[in-house]
Amino acid sequence: MANHKKTVYRNLLLPISLNDWLTSNAKGARLNKLYYIIWTIQTHRKRKEMGACFYKKIAQTYWESMLGREYYKFLNFLGENGVIDCDEKFGSDECKGWRISPTWYCGEFSKVKFKYTAKTTTTKQYEAEKRELDNFIEIFRNLEIPFDVLYRAIEEKVNDTSLVDYEVDERVNFPYPTMKVYELYDDWQIVEYSFMSKRDALIIAYDKQKTLINDGYRILIAEPSYFLAQQKEFTRQSWTMAVDNLTEETLYAKRNKTNNRLDSNFTNLAKPLYDIILLHNVMGESDLVNSQPTLLAHLMKQQGIEGRGVQAFIEATESGFFYELFGSDRGKTKKMVFEVLFGKNPANPDLNNPTLARFVELFPDVYNYIRGQKMVNGKASVAIALQKIESQLFIDGIYYDLLQQNIPCFTKHDSISFWQDDREAVARAMDRNFAKMNFTGKIKTEYVINAAA
């Protein structure tokens, strides 16, 4: 079996004190492996894992594939010296939670470039990965990246972040009778409570002179100023690292083995920053309206699913007005739909949540279908199935169709970004591939008029 290797370069944002400690205790290949561990823990975190105080779940098999059979020696070295923490409660030795020890998160940060070796087991896999990256780099060369504008936008985002951006105290929405609640301390430590009601969470918050906060991904009890400081620092670090890596040497584009998506520097870039790049380069973007519900409708049609509310669900999603059925707060509705598709689906959902109650009322057998699929195939099964359809349509279909015509473009999951001169060719490619898959959905296209950025 062939074993191909390639050198990959990355930029990492580190506390200067931590980098000084690392460089005084390791050199060469060993130092790069330590950088790689920290980079892995620090980056590509799901939003629900955001914040330095939360642990990132990483499988033992992943560490071994990247660091070799003696991967544990590097982890132990960092752990024994207080650089990283391990949360044993994640379960067996197969998968544990990791984080950078919060004691290092103080003082100034600096950018560090490091490299690591990525391996592929077959020639076919190596050639496929090389082709994806070569395509991405070639198109990327057509762009002008306005780094100064991007860095200014990061600082503006950080400075503008305030408690107004979050649900707090009585305004915190509990979609279920009881929810998991976390308490955040000012030493970066976090305590996970058992499931509790909103009333009990408010009592604890008031007793401790803290605030109940919904950060969009979890319910927290925290001191507001400290919570905001952590949110701002997380945004500054993660957004800055994403921009720092927009150089040809640190580009990446690789198909995800689980859902077949094409992960790249742009899929990991915050939308406000990506929009700046599109604006600066006079580009447009076409994306699928209410994409995940529409992909679910396609899947149910493929499988011949019928039942109460199924046809109405298909018609609503394909029209592009699905979210509007639930009121004017599109963001709130979208969050609820994502909870239904990607979260837990109890047999008796809490109908005190008006948006969820309306979903179950309008589409009862759609809800039952989602729940049944998860019970049989696992919690992530529906999400993965939809993402695979999305990849088949937007990457294997539209993206490659355009590349074969020498039309430069980028893909971000359920969207295609392109130069405005190619808009008609992009529209034709979308129509052609929708028809090929017998897929029905509404596309929203936004063109950039002012390139003054």
C-alpha positions as CSV (number, residue, x, y, z in Angstrom):
1,M,0.0,0.0,0.0
2,A,1.4,3.4,-1.0
3,N,2.1,5.9,1.7
4,H,2.3,9.5,0.4
5,K,3.4,12.3,2.6
6,K,3.2,16.1,2.2
7,T,4.3,19.0,4.3
8,V,1.5,21.3,5.5
9,Y,2.1,24.8,6.8
10,R,-0.1,26.6,9.3
11,N,-0.1,29.9,11.3
12,L,-0.9,29.7,15.0
13,L,-1.8,32.5,17.4
14,L,-0.2,31.9,20.7
15,P,0.4,33.7,24.0
16,I,3.9,35.0,23.8
17,S,4.7,33.4,27.2
18,L,3.5,30.0,26.0
19,N,5.5,30.2,22.8
20,D,8.6,31.2,24.9
21,W,8.1,28.1,27.0
22,L,7.6,25.8,24.0
23,T,10.7,27.0,22.2
24,S,12.9,26.7,25.3
25,N,11.8,23.1,25.8
26,A,11.6,21.7,22.3
27,K,13.3,22.1,18.9
28,G,12.8,21.0,15.3
29,A,10.3,18.2,14.6
30,R,9.4,17.8,18.3
31,L,8.5,21.5,18.5
32,N,6.3,21.2,15.4
33,K,4.4,18.3,16.9
34,L,3.7,20.3,20.1
35,Y,2.5,23.2,17.9
36,Y,0.3,20.8,16.0
37,I,-1.3,19.5,19.2
38,I,-2.1,23.0,20.4
39,W,-3.3,24.1,16.9
40,T,-5.6,21.0,16.8
41,I,-7.1,21.8,20.2
42,Q,-7.4,25.5,19.5
43,T,-8.9,25.5,16.0
44,H,-11.7,24.0,14.0
45,R,-13.9,24.0,17.1
46,K,-17.6,23.5,16.7
47,R,-19.5,26.6,17.8
48,K,-21.0,24.6,20.6
49,E,-17.4,24.1,21.8
50,M,-16.5,27.7,21.6
51,G,-14.4,29.4,24.2
52,A,-11.1,28.5,25.7
53,C,-12.6,27.1,28.9
54,F,-14.5,24.3,27.0
55,Y,-12.9,21.0,26.2
56,K,-12.6,19.8,22.6
57,K,-13.4,16.1,22.1
58,I,-10.6,14.4,20.0
59,A,-10.3,10.7,19.3
60,Q,-7.2,8.7,20.2
61,T,-7.1,7.3,16.6
62,Y,-6.8,10.9,15.3
63,W,-3.8,11.7,17.5
64,E,-2.2,8.4,16.5
65,S,-2.7,9.0,12.8
66,M,-1.1,12.4,12.9
67,L,1.6,12.0,15.6
68,G,2.4,8.3,15.4
69,R,2.1,5.4,17.9
70,E,3.8,7.3,20.6
71,Y,1.5,10.2,20.4
72,Y,0.7,9.9,24.1
73,K,4.3,11.0,25.0
74,F,3.7,14.4,23.4
75,L,0.3,14.8,25.1
76,N,1.7,13.6,28.5
77,F,4.6,16.1,28.2
78,L,2.3,19.0,27.6
79,G,-0.2,17.8,30.3
80,E,2.5,17.2,33.0
81,N,3.8,20.7,32.4
82,G,0.4,22.4,32.6
83,V,0.1,23.4,29.0
84,I,-3.0,21.3,28.2
85,D,-5.8,19.9,30.3
86,C,-7.6,16.6,29.8
87,D,-11.2,16.1,30.8
88,E,-11.4,12.4,31.7
89,K,-15.2,12.4,32.0
90,F,-15.6,12.3,28.2
91,G,-15.4,8.5,28.6
92,S,-12.9,5.8,27.6
93,D,-9.4,6.2,26.5
94,E,-10.6,6.2,23.0
95,C,-11.9,9.8,23.1
96,K,-11.2,12.5,25.6
97,G,-11.7,16.2,25.9
98,W,-8.8,18.6,25.6
99,R,-8.1,22.3,26.1
100,I,-5.2,24.7,26.4
101,S,-4.8,25.4,30.1
102,P,-6.5,28.7,30.8
103,T,-3.6,29.9,32.9
104,W,-1.7,30.7,29.7
105,Y,-4.4,33.0,28.3
106,C,-3.0,36.3,29.5
107,G,-0.6,38.9,28.1
108,E,0.2,39.5,24.5
109,F,-0.3,37.0,21.6
110,S,2.0,36.5,18.6
111,K,1.7,34.6,15.3
112,V,3.8,31.5,14.9
113,K,4.3,29.5,11.7
114,F,4.8,25.7,12.0
115,K,4.6,22.7,9.7
116,Y,3.5,19.1,10.0
117,T,3.4,16.0,7.8
118,A,0.1,14.8,6.4
119,K,-0.2,11.2,5.2
120,T,-2.4,9.5,2.7
121,T,-2.7,5.7,2.4
122,T,-3.4,5.2,-1.3
123,T,-2.3,6.8,-4.5
124,K,-5.9,7.5,-5.4
125,Q,-6.5,9.4,-2.2
126,Y,-3.3,11.3,-2.6
127,E,-4.1,12.4,-6.1
128,A,-7.7,13.3,-5.2
129,E,-6.5,15.5,-2.3
130,K,-3.8,17.1,-4.5
131,R,-6.4,17.9,-7.2
132,E,-8.7,19.6,-4.7
133,L,-6.0,21.7,-3.3
134,D,-4.4,22.6,-6.6
135,N,-7.9,23.7,-7.9
136,F,-8.4,25.9,-4.8
137,I,-5.0,27.5,-5.0
138,E,-5.3,28.2,-8.7
139,I,-8.6,30.0,-8.2
140,F,-7.4,31.7,-5.1
141,R,-4.6,33.4,-7.1
142,N,-7.3,35.4,-8.9
143,L,-8.2,37.1,-5.6
144,E,-6.9,40.2,-3.9
145,I,-7.2,39.7,-0.1
146,P,-7.7,43.1,1.7
147,F,-5.9,42.1,4.8
148,D,-6.0,45.6,6.4
149,V,-9.8,45.8,5.9
150,L,-10.2,42.3,7.4
151,Y,-8.2,43.0,10.5
152,R,-10.1,46.3,11.0
153,A,-13.4,44.4,10.7
154,I,-12.2,42.0,13.4
155,E,-11.5,44.8,15.8
156,E,-14.8,46.4,15.0
157,K,-16.6,43.2,15.7
158,V,-14.8,42.7,19.0
159,N,-15.5,46.3,20.1
160,D,-19.2,46.2,19.1
161,T,-19.9,43.0,21.0
162,S,-22.1,43.7,24.0
163,L,-24.7,42.0,26.2
164,V,-27.4,43.3,23.9
165,D,-26.4,40.6,21.4
166,Y,-27.5,37.8,23.8
167,E,-30.6,36.6,25.6
168,V,-30.2,37.3,29.4
169,D,-32.1,36.5,32.5
170,E,-35.9,36.4,31.9
171,R,-35.3,36.7,28.2
172,V,-33.4,33.4,28.0
173,N,-35.4,30.9,26.1
174,F,-35.6,27.3,27.4
175,P,-36.9,25.3,24.4
176,Y,-37.4,22.3,26.8
177,P,-38.7,22.1,30.4
178,T,-35.2,21.4,31.6
179,M,-31.9,22.3,30.0
180,K,-28.2,21.6,30.8
181,V,-26.7,24.7,32.4
182,Y,-23.0,25.7,32.9
183,E,-21.5,28.1,35.3
184,L,-18.5,30.1,34.1
185,Y,-16.0,31.4,36.7
186,D,-13.5,34.2,36.3
187,D,-10.5,31.8,36.4
188,W,-11.6,30.2,33.2
189,Q,-13.1,27.2,35.0
190,I,-16.5,25.9,34.2
191,V,-19.0,23.8,36.1
192,E,-21.7,21.7,34.4
193,Y,-24.9,21.4,36.2
194,S,-27.5,18.6,35.7
195,F,-30.6,19.5,33.7
196,M,-32.6,22.2,35.4
197,S,-35.6,24.4,34.8
198,K,-35.3,28.1,33.8
199,R,-36.7,29.1,37.3
200,D,-34.0,27.1,39.1
201,A,-31.3,28.5,36.8
202,L,-32.4,32.0,37.5
203,I,-32.5,31.4,41.3
204,I,-28.9,30.2,41.2
205,A,-27.8,33.1,39.0
206,Y,-29.4,35.6,41.3
207,D,-28.1,34.0,44.5
208,K,-24.5,34.2,43.1
209,Q,-25.0,37.7,41.8
210,K,-24.4,36.5,38.2
211,T,-26.5,36.6,35.1
212,L,-28.2,33.8,33.1
213,I,-27.0,34.1,29.5
214,N,-27.9,32.2,26.3
215,D,-24.8,32.6,24.1
216,G,-26.7,31.0,21.2
217,Y,-25.3,27.5,21.8
218,R,-25.6,26.9,25.6
219,I,-27.1,28.3,28.8
220,L,-24.6,29.9,31.1
221,I,-24.5,31.4,34.5
222,A,-21.7,34.0,34.4
223,E,-20.6,37.4,35.5
224,P,-21.4,39.6,32.4
225,S,-18.2,41.5,32.1
226,Y,-16.1,38.4,32.3
227,F,-18.4,36.5,29.8
228,L,-18.1,39.4,27.3
229,A,-14.3,39.5,27.7
230,Q,-14.1,35.8,27.0
231,Q,-16.4,36.1,23.9
232,K,-14.4,39.0,22.6
233,E,-11.1,37.2,23.0
234,F,-12.4,34.0,21.4
235,T,-13.6,36.0,18.4
236,R,-10.4,38.0,18.1
237,Q,-8.2,34.8,18.2
238,S,-10.3,32.6,16.0
239,W,-11.0,35.2,13.3
240,T,-7.5,36.5,13.3
241,M,-6.0,33.0,12.8
242,A,-8.4,32.3,9.9
243,V,-7.3,35.5,8.2
244,D,-3.6,34.9,9.0
245,N,-3.9,31.6,7.1
246,L,-5.2,33.2,3.9
247,T,-1.8,32.9,2.3
248,E,-0.9,30.5,-0.5
249,E,1.5,28.6,1.7
250,T,-1.2,27.9,4.3
251,L,-4.2,27.2,2.1
252,Y,-6.1,24.0,2.4
253,A,-9.0,22.3,0.6
254,K,-9.9,18.7,1.4
255,R,-13.0,16.6,1.2
256,N,-14.5,15.6,4.5
257,K,-14.5,11.8,4.9
258,T,-17.8,11.9,6.9
259,N,-20.1,14.1,4.9
260,N,-18.0,14.6,1.7
261,R,-18.0,18.4,2.1
262,L,-15.1,20.4,0.7
263,D,-13.5,22.0,3.7
264,S,-11.3,24.9,3.0
265,N,-10.0,28.2,4.4
266,F,-13.2,29.8,3.3
267,T,-15.6,27.4,4.9
268,N,-13.8,28.1,8.2
269,L,-13.9,31.9,7.7
270,A,-16.6,34.0,9.4
271,K,-19.3,35.2,7.0
272,P,-18.7,38.9,7.6
273,L,-15.0,38.4,6.7
274,Y,-15.8,36.3,3.6
275,D,-18.3,39.0,2.5
276,I,-15.6,41.6,2.6
277,I,-13.4,39.5,0.3
278,L,-16.4,39.0,-2.1
279,L,-17.1,42.8,-2.1
280,H,-13.4,43.7,-2.6
281,N,-13.2,41.4,-5.6
282,V,-16.6,42.3,-7.2
283,M,-18.0,38.9,-6.8
284,G,-21.5,37.4,-6.3
285,E,-22.8,34.5,-4.3
286,S,-25.7,32.1,-5.0
287,D,-27.0,29.9,-2.2
288,L,-29.8,27.6,-1.6
289,V,-32.6,29.2,0.4
290,N,-33.6,27.4,3.6
291,S,-31.1,24.8,2.5
292,Q,-31.3,22.1,5.2
293,P,-35.1,21.8,5.2
294,T,-35.0,21.7,1.4
295,L,-32.4,19.0,1.4
296,L,-34.5,17.0,3.8
297,A,-37.5,17.4,1.5
298,H,-35.5,16.0,-1.3
299,L,-34.4,13.1,0.8
300,M,-37.9,12.3,1.8
301,K,-39.1,12.4,-1.8
302,Q,-36.3,10.1,-2.8
303,Q,-37.4,7.6,-0.2
304,G,-41.1,7.9,-1.0
305,I,-42.0,9.1,2.5
306,E,-45.7,10.0,2.9
307,G,-47.7,11.1,5.9
308,R,-49.3,14.0,7.8
309,G,-47.7,17.3,6.7
310,V,-45.1,15.7,4.4
311,Q,-46.3,17.2,1.1
312,A,-46.9,20.6,2.7
313,F,-43.4,20.5,4.1
314,I,-42.0,19.7,0.6
315,E,-43.9,22.5,-1.0
316,A,-43.0,25.0,1.7
317,T,-39.3,24.3,1.5
318,E,-39.1,24.1,-2.3
319,S,-40.9,27.5,-2.6
320,G,-38.1,29.2,-0.5
321,F,-40.6,30.5,2.1
322,F,-40.3,27.8,4.7
323,Y,-39.0,30.0,7.5
324,E,-41.7,32.6,6.9
325,L,-44.3,30.1,8.1
326,F,-43.0,30.7,11.7
327,G,-43.0,34.4,11.9
328,S,-40.7,37.3,11.2
329,D,-37.8,36.2,13.4
330,R,-35.9,34.1,10.8
331,G,-32.9,33.6,13.0
332,K,-34.9,32.1,15.8
333,T,-36.8,29.8,13.4
334,K,-33.6,28.7,11.8
335,K,-32.1,27.8,15.2
336,M,-35.2,25.8,16.0
337,V,-35.1,23.9,12.7
338,F,-31.4,23.1,13.3
339,E,-32.3,21.8,16.8
340,V,-34.9,19.5,15.2
341,L,-32.6,18.3,12.5
342,F,-29.3,18.0,14.4
343,G,-30.3,17.8,18.1
344,K,-32.4,15.6,20.2
345,N,-36.0,14.7,19.2
346,P,-38.0,13.5,22.2
347,A,-41.2,11.5,21.7
348,N,-43.2,14.2,23.4
349,P,-41.5,17.5,22.5
350,D,-42.1,20.5,24.8
351,L,-44.9,22.4,23.1
352,N,-44.3,25.4,25.3
353,N,-41.8,26.4,22.6
354,P,-44.2,28.1,20.1
355,T,-41.9,27.7,17.1
356,L,-41.4,24.0,17.8
357,A,-45.1,23.5,18.6
358,R,-46.0,25.0,15.2
359,F,-43.5,22.8,13.4
360,V,-45.0,19.6,15.0
361,E,-48.5,20.9,14.3
362,L,-47.8,21.6,10.6
363,F,-45.5,18.7,9.9
364,P,-46.1,15.9,12.5
365,D,-44.8,13.0,10.3
366,V,-41.7,15.0,9.2
367,Y,-40.8,15.3,12.9
368,N,-41.5,11.6,13.4
369,Y,-39.4,10.7,10.3
370,I,-36.4,12.6,11.7
371,R,-36.8,11.1,15.1
372,G,-37.1,7.6,13.7
373,Q,-34.0,8.0,11.5
374,K,-32.0,9.1,14.5
375,M,-33.2,6.2,16.7
376,V,-32.3,3.6,14.0
377,N,-29.1,5.1,12.5
378,G,-27.7,7.4,15.3
379,K,-28.1,11.1,16.3
380,A,-25.9,12.4,13.5
381,S,-27.4,10.3,10.7
382,V,-29.9,12.9,9.4
383,A,-27.3,15.7,9.4
384,I,-24.8,13.6,7.5
385,A,-27.3,12.4,5.0
386,L,-28.3,16.0,4.2
387,Q,-24.7,17.1,3.9
388,K,-23.9,14.3,1.5
389,I,-26.8,15.4,-0.8
390,E,-25.6,19.0,-0.5
391,S,-22.0,17.9,-1.5
392,Q,-23.3,15.8,-4.4
393,L,-25.2,18.8,-5.7
394,F,-22.9,21.7,-5.1
395,I,-19.5,20.2,-5.2
396,D,-19.6,17.1,-7.4
397,G,-22.3,18.8,-9.6
398,I,-22.1,22.6,-9.9
399,Y,-18.6,23.2,-8.7
400,Y,-16.9,20.7,-11.0
401,D,-19.2,21.6,-13.9
402,L,-17.9,25.2,-13.7
403,L,-14.3,24.1,-13.3
404,Q,-14.6,22.0,-16.4
405,Q,-15.7,25.2,-18.2
406,N,-12.6,27.0,-16.8
407,I,-14.9,29.2,-14.8
408,P,-13.3,30.1,-11.4
409,C,-15.5,29.8,-8.4
410,F,-15.5,28.8,-4.7
411,T,-17.9,26.7,-2.8
412,K,-19.1,27.1,0.8
413,H,-21.2,24.1,1.4
414,D,-24.6,25.2,0.0
415,S,-23.4,28.2,-2.0
416,I,-21.2,29.1,-5.0
417,S,-19.2,32.3,-5.1
418,F,-18.2,33.7,-8.5
419,W,-17.0,36.7,-10.5
420,Q,-19.9,38.7,-11.8
421,D,-18.9,38.3,-15.4
422,D,-19.7,34.6,-15.0
423,R,-23.1,34.9,-13.4
424,E,-25.1,33.6,-16.4
425,A,-22.8,30.6,-16.8
426,V,-23.2,29.9,-13.1
427,A,-27.0,30.1,-13.3
428,R,-27.0,27.7,-16.2
429,A,-24.8,25.2,-14.3
430,M,-27.1,25.4,-11.3
431,D,-30.2,24.7,-13.4
432,R,-28.4,21.9,-15.2
433,N,-27.3,20.1,-12.0
434,F,-30.6,20.6,-10.3
435,A,-32.4,19.0,-13.2
436,K,-29.8,16.1,-13.3
437,M,-30.6,15.3,-9.6
438,N,-34.3,16.0,-10.0
439,F,-33.8,18.5,-7.2
440,T,-36.2,21.4,-6.6
441,G,-35.2,24.5,-4.6
442,K,-35.0,28.2,-4.6
443,I,-31.6,29.9,-5.2
444,K,-30.9,33.4,-3.8
445,T,-28.2,35.3,-5.6
446,E,-26.5,38.5,-4.3
447,Y,-24.3,40.6,-6.6
448,V,-21.8,43.0,-5.4
449,I,-22.2,46.5,-6.9
450,N,-19.8,48.6,-4.8
451,A,-16.2,47.3,-4.7
452,A,-15.0,50.2,-2.5
453,A,-13.8,48.0,0.3
